């Protein structure tokens, strides 16, 4: 029986790799790719190796066969099934659906509580906005006050949940007087959750930018674009300059006194191709 917990993983290939290494250490020559294939009822003796290396995917039959060979109990097998579907999904819509299934597992929530919180933080546009709101001098730690000042508005319940999560993740903390302030804490998490959460964040913020064209007066926004032909070298230079400018702008704007802050703004940067194979 494997000593590893499937619930520690958000990449089934990493789990399979660690399982193989553990079994190899414990059983030596008695365990091999061939013996695993035989126990799983697989026709290819190297199929486990190919799956671990990302050269093969698992179908529904393969998931069942692997669950048997891995000695997974019913709940673990169900988690393994959802994990495979999450990793092999071909769109963010599918990945989000399968991640929500993974997150319903009690065992996953107990082990991956921070990762689930990180996913929530970046998957809802107003969480980073509320974190910035505490810098405003007249900020009130009142869910109704917060909800009514966001654009578009959110519910009081959503604002309350946001405050709780921001404190739990360490993105906000209380000073000696009990007032909410920002902390410098950075949260790291599994690459699979992080990349999906960040893509959700960018998608929501671009939607917010589109809405601002109609719902925000021109004097209170700045939206511009540039369409230009680039060589591969100039493309890389453009990316580098955008990244440098973003860092410089962050330092410059973050240096302002909190007493002068009146609103929370979103600044987006996008560079993407409009053609292919020219």
C-alpha positions as semicolon CSV with decimal commas, in nm:
position;residue;x (nm);y (nm);z (nm)
1;X;0,000;0,000;0,000
2;X;0,138;0,344;-0,091
3;X;0,232;0,574;0,197
4;X;0,166;0,881;-0,016
5;X;-0,160;1,071;0,006
6;X;-0,324;1,149;-0,328
7;X;-0,480;1,455;-0,161
8;X;-0,139;1,623;-0,140
9;X;-0,126;1,648;-0,518
10;X;-0,270;1,870;-0,789
11;X;-0,080;1,695;-1,067
12;X;-0,154;1,326;-1,105
13;X;0,170;1,268;-1,298
14;X;0,370;1,397;-1,000
15;X;0,178;1,157;-0,778
16;X;0,253;0,866;-1,011
17;X;0,622;0,959;-1,023
18;X;0,648;0,975;-0,643
19;X;0,450;0,651;-0,609
20;X;0,685;0,471;-0,846
21;X;0,996;0,601;-0,666
22;X;0,857;0,503;-0,323
23;X;0,764;0,155;-0,437
24;X;1,100;0,109;-0,606
25;X;1,282;0,199;-0,284
26;X;1,061;-0,030;-0,077
27;X;1,050;-0,334;-0,306
28;X;1,354;-0,300;-0,532
29;X;1,353;-0,528;-0,834
30;X;1,020;-0,677;-0,725
31;X;0,851;-0,359;-0,846
32;X;0,883;-0,226;-1,201
33;X;0,687;-0,060;-1,479
34;X;0,617;-0,410;-1,610
35;X;0,482;-0,539;-1,277
36;X;0,262;-0,229;-1,240
37;X;0,125;-0,284;-1,592
38;X;0,056;-0,649;-1,517
39;X;-0,135;-0,569;-1,198
40;X;-0,331;-0,292;-1,374
41;X;-0,416;-0,517;-1,669
42;X;-0,234;-0,292;-1,917
43;X;-0,106;-0,426;-2,248
44;X;0,195;-0,191;-2,261
45;X;0,463;-0,265;-1,996
46;X;0,595;0,094;-2,016
47;X;0,261;0,274;-2,013
48;X;0,312;0,407;-1,657
49;X;0,648;0,554;-1,761
50;X;0,493;0,722;-2,067
51;X;0,211;0,871;-1,858
52;X;0,455;1,005;-1,596
53;X;0,662;1,168;-1,872
54;X;0,351;1,329;-2,023
55;X;0,376;1,129;-2,345
56;X;0,044;0,953;-2,288
57;X;-0,287;1,057;-2,129
58;X;-0,530;0,848;-1,931
59;X;-0,878;0,768;-2,056
60;X;-1,163;0,651;-1,836
61;X;-1,058;0,286;-1,864
62;X;-0,699;0,377;-1,783
63;X;-0,808;0,576;-1,477
64;X;-0,992;0,271;-1,344
65;X;-0,695;0,043;-1,414
66;X;-0,449;0,280;-1,248
67;X;-0,676;0,324;-0,944
68;X;-0,673;-0,052;-0,897
69;X;-0,294;-0,079;-0,933
70;X;-0,244;0,212;-0,694
71;X;-0,465;0,045;-0,431
72;X;-0,684;0,354;-0,406
73;X;-0,997;0,339;-0,192
74;X;-1,328;0,458;-0,336
75;X;-1,296;0,825;-0,229
76;X;-0,929;0,833;-0,331
77;X;-1,017;0,681;-0,667
78;X;-1,285;0,946;-0,717
79;X;-1,032;1,219;-0,636
80;X;-0,779;1,058;-0,874
81;X;-1,041;1,055;-1,150
82;X;-1,118;1,425;-1,100
83;X;-0,748;1,508;-1,077
84;X;-0,675;1,340;-1,410
85;X;-0,963;1,528;-1,572
86;X;-0,836;1,856;-1,421
87;X;-0,483;1,804;-1,552
88;X;-0,593;1,688;-1,896
89;X;-0,864;1,951;-1,951
90;X;-0,817;2,149;-2,272
91;X;-0,980;2,477;-2,166
92;X;-0,992;2,699;-1,859
93;X;-1,368;2,648;-1,840
94;X;-1,313;2,272;-1,801
95;X;-1,023;2,322;-1,557
96;X;-1,235;2,547;-1,337
97;X;-1,517;2,291;-1,331
98;X;-1,286;2,004;-1,238
99;X;-1,100;2,212;-0,980
100;X;-1,430;2,291;-0,808
101;X;-1,493;1,915;-0,790
102;X;-1,150;1,860;-0,636
103;X;-1,212;2,137;-0,385
104;X;-1,531;1,970;-0,257
105;X;-1,321;1,686;-0,114
106;X;-1,294;1,724;0,263
107;X;-0,948;1,565;0,264
108;X;-0,827;1,808;-0,002
109;X;-0,964;2,109;0,187
110;X;-0,787;2,000;0,505
111;X;-0,450;1,963;0,330
112;X;-0,476;2,236;0,066
113;X;-0,662;2,506;0,255
114;X;-0,417;2,781;0,158
115;X;-0,417;2,678;-0,208
116;X;-0,796;2,688;-0,221
117;X;-0,786;3,035;-0,062
118;X;-0,525;3,153;-0,311
119;X;-0,744;3,027;-0,597
120;X;-1,042;3,218;-0,457
121;X;-0,836;3,536;-0,409
122;X;-0,736;3,560;-0,774
123;X;-1,058;3,418;-0,916
124;X;-1,271;3,704;-0,782
125;X;-1,174;4,052;-0,900
126;X;-1,288;4,232;-0,586
127;X;-1,054;4,051;-0,344
128;X;-0,740;4,239;-0,460
129;X;-0,951;4,558;-0,480
130;X;-1,063;4,526;-0,116
131;X;-0,703;4,464;-0,010
132;X;-0,611;4,799;-0,168
133;X;-0,911;4,975;-0,015
134;X;-0,766;4,950;0,336
135;X;-0,504;5,207;0,231
136;X;-0,768;5,476;0,184
137;X;-0,780;5,704;0,495
138;X;-1,157;5,691;0,537
139;X;-1,180;5,311;0,487
140;X;-1,441;5,147;0,707
141;X;-1,424;4,783;0,807
142;X;-1,792;4,747;0,733
143;X;-1,904;4,490;0,472
144;X;-2,199;4,706;0,362
145;X;-1,975;5,013;0,325
146;X;-1,723;4,812;0,120
147;X;-1,987;4,645;-0,098
148;X;-2,153;4,975;-0,191
149;X;-1,826;5,140;-0,297
150;X;-1,703;4,874;-0,536
151;X;-1,785;4,904;-0,905
152;X;-1,976;4,698;-0,993
153;X;-2,126;4,649;-0,647
154;X;-2,102;4,320;-0,463
155;X;-2,313;4,184;-0,179
156;X;-2,250;4,243;0,189
157;X;-2,197;3,868;0,228
158;X;-1,930;3,866;-0,044
159;X;-1,749;4,159;0,119
160;X;-1,754;3,983;0,456
161;X;-1,614;3,662;0,305
162;X;-1,341;3,862;0,133
163;X;-1,228;4,025;0,458
164;X;-1,217;3,688;0,632
165;X;-1,009;3,529;0,357
166;X;-0,768;3,823;0,329
167;X;-0,698;3,795;0,700
168;X;-0,670;3,418;0,685
169;X;-0,419;3,428;0,397
170;X;-0,217;3,697;0,568
171;X;-0,277;3,957;0,295
172;X;-0,428;4,180;0,565
173;X;-0,346;4,200;0,934
174;X;-0,430;4,419;1,232
175;X;-0,202;4,677;1,386
176;X;-0,166;4,733;1,761
177;X;-0,485;4,938;1,760
178;X;-0,681;4,664;1,583
179;X;-0,701;4,853;1,253
180;X;-0,679;4,659;0,928
181;X;-0,354;4,715;0,738
182;X;-0,177;4,546;0,448
183;X;0,094;4,292;0,516
184;X;0,388;4,209;0,290
185;X;0,319;3,840;0,302
186;X;0,343;3,650;-0,028
187;X;0,151;3,328;-0,073
188;X;0,294;3,057;-0,297
189;X;0,097;2,758;-0,413
190;X;0,097;2,475;-0,663
191;X;0,168;2,585;-1,019
192;X;-0,154;2,422;-1,143
193;X;-0,373;2,634;-0,912
194;X;-0,165;2,946;-0,949
195;X;-0,169;2,955;-1,330
196;X;-0,543;2,886;-1,349
197;X;-0,622;3,145;-1,081
198;X;-0,408;3,410;-1,252
199;X;-0,578;3,345;-1,586
200;X;-0,918;3,381;-1,415
201;X;-0,798;3,711;-1,265
202;X;-0,678;3,853;-1,598
203;X;-0,998;3,748;-1,772
204;X;-1,214;3,925;-1,513
205;X;-1,004;4,242;-1,518
206;X;-1,021;4,263;-1,898
207;X;-1,398;4,230;-1,872
208;X;-1,396;4,515;-1,619
209;X;-1,194;4,724;-1,864
210;X;-1,449;4,662;-2,140
211;X;-1,733;4,760;-1,911
212;X;-1,556;5,084;-1,819
213;X;-1,577;5,201;-2,181
214;X;-1,954;5,232;-2,140
215;X;-1,990;5,290;-1,767
216;X;-1,704;5,524;-1,675
217;X;-1,671;5,880;-1,803
218;X;-1,365;5,940;-2,020
219;X;-1,212;6,185;-1,774
220;X;-1,184;5,908;-1,513
221;X;-1,025;5,641;-1,733
222;X;-0,752;5,600;-1,993
223;X;-0,784;5,325;-2,252
224;X;-0,551;5,321;-2,551
225;X;-0,397;5,064;-2,784
226;X;-0,128;5,022;-3,047
227;X;-0,127;4,785;-3,345
228;X;0,221;4,730;-3,488
229;X;0,424;4,474;-3,686
230;X;0,715;4,329;-3,485
231;X;1,009;4,098;-3,542
232;X;1,060;3,819;-3,285
233;X;1,345;4,023;-3,134
234;X;1,135;4,339;-3,101
235;X;0,849;4,134;-2,956
236;X;1,076;4,011;-2,677
237;X;1,201;4,365;-2,621
238;X;0,842;4,492;-2,599
239;X;0,762;4,228;-2,335
240;X;1,071;4,319;-2,136
241;X;0,996;4,692;-2,146
242;X;0,633;4,636;-2,041
243;X;0,748;4,424;-1,746
244;X;1,006;4,685;-1,644
245;X;0,754;4,968;-1,676
246;X;0,501;4,775;-1,466
247;X;0,757;4,727;-1,189
248;X;0,868;5,092;-1,205
249;X;0,509;5,213;-1,201
250;X;0,427;4,992;-0,904
251;X;0,716;5,139;-0,703
252;X;0,634;5,494;-0,809
253;X;0,263;5,479;-0,732
254;X;0,301;5,278;-0,412
255;X;0,519;5,551;-0,267
256;X;0,229;5,794;-0,235
257;X;0,105;5,895;0,109
258;X;-0,207;5,702;0,210
259;X;-0,375;6,028;0,318
260;X;-0,398;6,134;-0,046
261;X;-0,558;5,813;-0,176
262;X;-0,919;5,855;-0,294
263;X;-0,998;5,559;-0,525
264;X;-0,875;5,215;-0,630
265;X;-0,768;5,182;-0,994
266;X;-0,688;4,885;-1,216
267;X;-0,403;4,909;-1,470
268;X;-0,394;4,639;-1,737
269;X;-0,116;4,556;-1,983
270;X;-0,177;4,330;-2,283
271;X;0,047;4,226;-2,569
272;X;-0,089;3,956;-2,797
273;X;-0,077;3,855;-3,167
274;X;-0,350;3,947;-3,415
275;X;-0,207;3,723;-3,688
276;X;-0,050;3,379;-3,718
277;X;0,213;3,233;-3,948
278;X;0,286;3,541;-4,161
